[in-house]
Amino acid sequence: MNVAQDNYAEVQATVEPFINDLGWLQHYGVAHIANSILNANELDRAVAELTVASRAAGHRASYMECVAHVEEYLHTQWGTRHCSVSERADDSLHKAEDNYDNLSLPVMD
């Protein structure tokens, strides 16, 4: 019976740190850290800014491609004054990308 008790105590001593680590992981582990990052307001703002800027730049790029086809087909200068997106759309996109790439989240500090 001593051998069985010794083996049980040895296994219990080996398993107990894992049980403690599991409790720590549930409270402070990867899932908690990932949720904290994904729920950060700073990330929400950066992603929203990037989304708006990329849509505007994409709209302008598509419009400019369409204008190029119209000008080629009609042999005339169409111009870009009809485009609802300003010429600064690409600059805004680059700024939004830079802000996103260099984003600092307080939860990561």
Buried (B, 14 or more C-beta within 10 A) or exposed (E): EEEEEEEEEEEEEEEEEEEEEEEEEEEEEEEEEEEBEEEBEBBEEBEEBBEEBBEBBEBBBEBEEEBEEEEEEEEEEBEEEEBEBEEEBBEBBEBBBEBBEEBEEEEEE
